[in-house]
Amino acid sequence: MQSTREFDVIVYGASGYTGRLVAEYLSQEYAGDSQLRWAMAGRNLDKLAAVRDEIAAPADIPLIQADTSDPASLKAMVSRTRVVLTTVGPYQLYGSELVAACAAQGTDYVDLCGEPAWMRQMIDAHEATARQSGARIVFSCGFDSIPFDLGVWFLQQHARQQLGAPLPRIKGRVRKMKGTFSGGTAASLKATLVAAKENPEVRALLTNPFALAPGFSGPAQPPASQPEYDETLGSWAAPFVMAAINTRNVHRSNFLLKHAYGQDFVYDEMILTGPGEQGQKIAEAVAGDRSLASDKAPKPGEGPSKEERENGFYDVLFIGESADGRTLKASVSGQRDPGYGSTSRMIAESALCLVRDALDTPGGIWTTAPALGDKLIKRLQEHAGLKFQLES
């Protein structure tokens, strides 16, 4: 059914800050690809046309008017494409109608969501419909949570090959990172805090590491809420702000993979801040930082300059320990700042992976590892500036 549709990908929110970067990436990276049929969508056709001109996209890229407050326009948009790529968040405020429309019409969907309580609500409401219609709904296709979800998947694949069994314990440690978090991330965090204050069910989901694995309750997970010194790495480590969403997506991947990592799998994330007193001071400062939830945080639509985006980078280490004490390490690194430059590429490649590579993935609500796995890793390394590698 989908192959007869007018477009392969519609970028919804293309006049916003991140949506514009996605459109620019598709326009440039796939300029010579005559087979790719894509369009730009948003509330205001004049703004979309201006962005199309500013990013030097072809003048014949179609523009589609759609608005979250107009369900009919969403349904009309969804019916025309194989995949909707949406950057319109916070998703708990602007995403529910779109997920419902995609699930009902068998249209694939990718987003940049880092809102676990809303994701669980969507799973409960639309998983059965998506399975029946064939829609592949894939959440969290940006810096949260691709490098982490696929990093764990990559390491576990090698563990099975080299050690003959999955790793029951993996630590994710951000070694280096330069870049800012997006205004969308800050807005999502604020909306989540408001929802948690108003709704005890949301609070319960936010404190459950297995919130995205309905019906499953695994072993206790490290709280990772205080600075700690890591003897094996010779560095202080601080709580990592994205851990609240990444760890839940990793556990959902394990759940969807029928516990390929084991039912006793333990995973946590922290950011390394260096050795000695200086490392400890930085770790304590990071642990006490609440700026992302404050009025000083970037607003949706705001972001770094092109130079700042291009000078950004990140490097994440994954350390796995086997049941018999053996260790295996892998890393995922990326060019460009994580929140914008790299994220816009990751979500674009996720959409294309659904259209062109992961054709055997059935309908349902997914994370990237079980839905796209090695196919997406290949795309990210060939096109998006990411590296996945084993370390000694």
ABEGO torsion letter per residue (X at the ends): XAAABABABBBBGAABAAAAAAAAAAAAAAAABAABBBBBBEABAAAAAAAAAAAGBBAABBBBBBBAABAAAAAAAAAABABBBBABOBAAAAAAAAAAAAAAAGBBBBBABABAAAAAAAAAAAAAAAAAAGBBBBBGABAOAAAAAAAAAAAAAAAAAAAGBBBABBBBBBABBBEBBBAAAAAAAAAAAAAAAABAAAAAAAABAAAABBGBBBBBBBAGABBBBBAAAGBBBBBBAAAAAAAAAAAAAAAAAGGAAEAABBBBBBBBAEBEAAAAAAAAAAAABAAAABAABBBBGBBBBAAAAAABBBBBBBBBBBAAGBBBBBBBBBBEBAAAAAAAAAAAAAAAAAAAABAABBBEBBBAAAAAEAAAAAAAAAAAGBBBBBBX
